[in-house]
């Protein structure tokens, strides 16, 4: 048999080896279920030991890689399942629900979140005269891309810097820039061009999202927000819903209610004080909308979360 026929080329071999290496590295840095910030500001690691129900979350502008197991993100009525072959791209900060699909204590779901810098994206496009993609991207804040060795390799080097902390300040920015370039040459290039192109609908919605996150407690007029991003009110409403699965008013309400929940749980504020602090004028309206989002009134919700946290706290104080 000719030598060339004795062993077929396996295009997934290098990718599988990279995933195994990254799983080993992530497992060393996070040995119990949860999320782990790192010394690299743009990089977060995660571990999940069992499948889960969908949990509410706010996803930032980021890419999410799973190197072992599987997860999915639900944005509105759409579900985006990702694993070692597909990665998740979020081009805007949007409310969503995250769910673990495949995980066990022996083979936990392991992965990383890398926060994107759209300014770096735009700079790379401008400085290197990159040609625009031929295809048009579907207008959505979340999409899936194909994992490739070329894309995964700089992430391997970025995680490697965690073992060389003195080199992070010098080398991490270079690798992060390379990652943004690799994403701009991936199968999601069209989506990234769309969100970084000044004047595009996606770019203007991104500006609207940024304004709402900074000013959620202020009264909002759709007309004023539309004028701020140089769109008509109807166009703003249409494209905002396409990208976030919410209207601007629903987005602001989600931000307000989740911040009020944080204030009550972490800072001990009562419901009325938290409501006024996030921009509500009527405690009764706040209570109604809180119950509609979280399923229970504010006080009962906070008491329930504190009760559920008690067993884990008690374990830190042996008998």
C-alpha positions in Angstrom: 0.0 0.0 0.0 1.4 3.4 -0.9 2.7 5.4 2.1 0.2 8.2 1.4 -2.7 5.8 1.8 -1.6 4.3 5.1 -2.7 7.2 7.2 -5.5 9.6 6.3 -5.1 13.3 7.3 -7.3 14.2 10.2 -8.2 17.9 10.0 -9.6 17.8 13.5 -6.5 16.4 15.1 -4.7 19.7 15.9 -8.0 21.2 17.2 -8.7 18.3 19.5 -5.1 18.5 20.9 -5.5 22.2 21.5 -8.8 21.7 23.3 -7.2 19.0 25.5 -4.4 21.4 26.4 -6.7 24.2 27.2 -8.9 22.0 29.3 -5.9 21.0 31.3 -4.8 24.6 31.8 -8.3 25.8 32.7 -8.7 22.9 35.1 -5.6 23.9 36.9 -6.8 27.5 37.4 -10.4 26.6 38.4 -10.9 23.4 40.3 -14.5 23.9 41.5 -17.7 25.0 39.8 -18.0 28.7 39.0 -16.4 31.6 37.1 -12.8 32.8 37.6 -11.4 36.2 36.8 -7.8 36.2 35.7 -4.8 38.5 35.8 -5.7 39.3 32.1 -8.5 41.8 32.3 -10.2 40.6 29.1 -10.1 36.9 30.0 -12.4 34.9 32.3 -12.6 31.2 32.8 -15.6 29.0 33.8 -16.3 25.5 35.0 -19.7 23.7 35.4 -20.0 20.2 36.9 -23.5 19.3 35.8 -26.2 20.3 33.2 -28.4 23.2 34.3 -31.6 25.0 33.7 -31.4 28.3 31.8 -30.3 31.1 34.1 -30.7 34.8 33.5 -27.5 36.7 32.7 -26.2 39.8 31.0 -23.7 38.8 28.3 -21.1 41.4 27.3 -19.6 42.0 23.9 -17.4 38.9 23.8 -16.5 35.5 22.4 -17.2 32.3 24.4 -15.2 29.1 23.8 -16.1 25.7 25.3 -13.1 23.4 25.3 -14.9 20.5 27.0 -18.7 19.9 27.3 -21.5 22.0 25.7 -23.6 25.1 26.5 -26.3 27.2 24.9 -27.4 30.8 25.1 -31.0 31.8 24.7 -31.6 35.4 23.4 -35.3 36.1 23.1 -36.8 33.1 21.3 -33.5 32.0 19.7 -31.2 29.3 21.1 -27.5 29.2 20.2 -25.8 25.9 21.2 -22.0 25.8 21.2 -19.3 23.2 22.0 -15.8 22.4 20.9 -16.7 22.8 17.2 -18.7 26.0 17.4 -18.0 29.2 19.4 -20.3 32.0 20.5 -20.0 35.6 19.5 -21.9 38.4 21.3 -21.5 41.7 19.6 -23.6 43.7 22.1 -24.3 43.7 25.8 -27.7 42.0 26.0 -29.9 40.2 28.6 -30.0 36.5 27.9 -30.3 33.0 29.5 -27.4 30.6 29.8 -27.7 26.9 30.0 -25.2 24.0 30.5 -26.0 21.1 28.2 -23.1 18.6 28.8 -21.1 18.4 32.0 -20.3 16.0 34.8 -17.9 16.1 37.8 -15.6 13.7 35.8 -15.8 15.7 32.6 -16.9 19.2 33.6 -17.9 21.9 31.0 -14.8 24.1 30.8 -14.3 27.2 28.8 -13.3 30.9 28.5 -14.9 34.2 27.9 -12.8 36.9 26.0 -14.1 40.4 26.1 -14.1 42.1 22.7 -12.8 45.7 22.1 -14.7 47.0 19.1 -12.4 50.0 19.0 -9.4 47.7 18.4 -11.5 45.9 15.7 -12.2 49.2 13.9 -8.5 50.2 14.2 -7.3 47.0 12.7 -9.7 47.4 9.7 -8.6 51.0 9.1 -4.9 50.6 9.6 -4.5 47.4 7.5 -7.1 48.3 4.7 -8.8 44.9 5.2 -11.3 44.2 2.4 -14.9 44.1 3.5 -16.5 40.6 3.5 -18.5 39.8 0.4 -21.4 38.3 2.2 -23.9 40.2 4.3 -24.3 39.3 8.0 -27.6 38.6 9.6 -28.6 41.4 11.9 -28.4 39.8 15.4 -26.4 40.5 18.5 -25.5 36.8 18.9 -24.2 34.2 16.4 -22.1 31.1 16.1 -18.7 30.7 14.4 -16.6 27.7 13.4 -13.7 26.8 15.7 -10.4 26.5 13.9 -6.8 25.9 15.0 -5.7 29.2 13.6 -8.3 31.0 15.8 -7.6 28.9 18.9 -3.8 29.0 18.8 -3.5 32.6 20.1 -5.9 31.8 23.0 -3.5 28.9 23.9 -0.7 31.5 24.2 -2.9 34.0 26.1 -3.7 31.4 28.7 -0.1 30.4 28.9 0.7 33.9 30.1 -1.2 33.1 33.3 1.9 31.0 34.3 4.2 33.9 33.4 2.5 36.9 35.2 5.5 39.2 34.7 5.0 39.0 30.9 1.3 39.8 30.9 1.7 43.6 30.7 4.0 43.3 27.6 2.7 40.3 25.7 -1.1 40.2 26.5 -2.0 43.3 24.4 -0.1 41.9 21.4 -1.9 38.5 21.6 -5.3 40.2 22.2 -4.8 42.3 19.1 -3.9 39.1 17.2 -7.1 37.5 18.4 -9.2 40.5 17.1 -7.4 40.2 13.8 -8.1 36.4 13.6 -11.8 37.0 14.4 -11.9 39.6 11.5 -10.6 36.9 9.2 -13.0 34.2 10.5 -16.4 33.1 9.2 -17.9 35.8 11.4 -16.0 38.7 9.8 -19.2 40.1 8.2 -20.9 40.4 11.6 -17.9 42.1 13.1 -17.6 44.5 10.2 -21.3 45.4 10.6 -21.0 46.2 14.3 -17.8 48.3 13.9 -18.7 50.2 10.8 -19.5 53.8 11.8 -22.9 54.8 10.5 -24.3 51.3 10.2 -27.5 50.4 12.0 -25.7 47.9 14.2 -23.1 50.5 15.2 -25.8 53.0 16.1 -27.7 50.4 18.2 -24.4 49.7 20.0 -24.2 53.4 20.8 -27.8 53.3 22.1 -27.1 50.3 24.3 -24.0 52.0 25.7 -26.1 55.1 26.5 -28.8 53.0 28.2 -26.2 51.1 30.4 -24.7 54.4 31.6 -28.0 56.3 32.1 -30.6 53.6 32.9 -31.8 55.5 36.0 -32.7 58.6 34.0 -36.1 59.1 32.3 -35.9 58.0 28.7 -37.6 59.3 25.6 -37.4 57.1 22.5 -37.3 60.3 20.4 -34.3 61.7 22.4 -32.4 58.4 22.3 -33.1 58.1 18.5 -31.8 61.6 18.0 -28.7 60.8 20.1 -27.8 58.0 17.7 -29.0 59.8 14.6 -31.9 57.4 13.8 -35.6 57.8 13.5 -37.6 56.5 16.4 -39.2 53.8 14.3 -35.9 52.7 12.8 -34.3 52.6 16.3 -37.1 50.5 17.7 -37.0 48.1 14.8 -33.2 47.5 14.7 -32.9 47.5 18.5 -35.4 44.7 18.8 -33.7 42.8 16.0 -30.3 42.9 17.8 -31.4 42.5 21.4 -34.8 40.8 21.2 -36.1 43.7 23.3 -37.4 47.2 22.8 -35.3 50.0 24.3 -37.8 50.5 27.1 -37.7 46.8 28.0 -33.9 46.9 27.9 -33.9 49.8 30.3 -36.4 48.1 32.6 -34.3 44.9 32.7 -31.2 47.0 33.7 -33.2 48.8 36.4 -34.7 45.7 37.9 -31.5 43.8 38.0 -29.6 46.7 39.6 -32.3 47.0 42.2 -32.0 43.3 42.9 -28.2 43.7 43.4 -28.7 46.7 45.7 -31.2 44.8 47.9 -29.1 41.6 48.0 -25.6 43.0 48.4 -26.1 46.4 50.0 -29.2 45.7 52.2 -31.4 48.4 50.7 -35.2 48.0 51.1 -37.4 47.7 48.0 -38.6 51.3 48.0 -35.1 52.8 48.4 -33.7 50.5 45.7 -36.6 51.4 43.4 -36.1 55.1 43.7 -32.3 54.7 43.3 -32.7 53.0 39.9 -35.2 55.5 38.6 -38.7 54.3 39.6 -41.1 56.9 41.0 -43.7 54.4 42.1 -42.8 51.6 44.5 -46.0 49.8 43.5 -45.1 49.9 39.8 -41.6 48.7 40.8 -43.0 45.7 42.7 -45.4 44.7 39.9 -42.6 44.8 37.3 -40.1 43.1 39.6 -42.6 40.2 40.1 -43.3 40.0 36.4 -39.6 39.5 35.7 -38.4 37.4 38.6 -41.7 35.6 39.5 -41.9 36.7 43.1 -42.2 40.0 45.0 -38.9 41.8 45.8 -38.8 40.9 49.6 -39.6 37.2 49.1 -37.1 37.0 46.2 -34.2 38.5 48.3 -35.1 36.4 51.4 -35.1 33.2 49.2 -31.7 34.0 47.7 -30.3 34.6 51.2 -31.8 31.4 52.5 -30.3 29.4 49.6 -26.9 30.9 50.3 -26.9 30.0 54.0 -25.9 26.3 53.6 -22.8 27.3 51.6 -21.9 29.9 54.2 -22.3 27.5 57.0 -19.8 25.1 55.6 -17.1 27.7 56.2 -17.7 27.4 60.0 -17.0 23.8 61.1 -18.8 22.5 64.2 
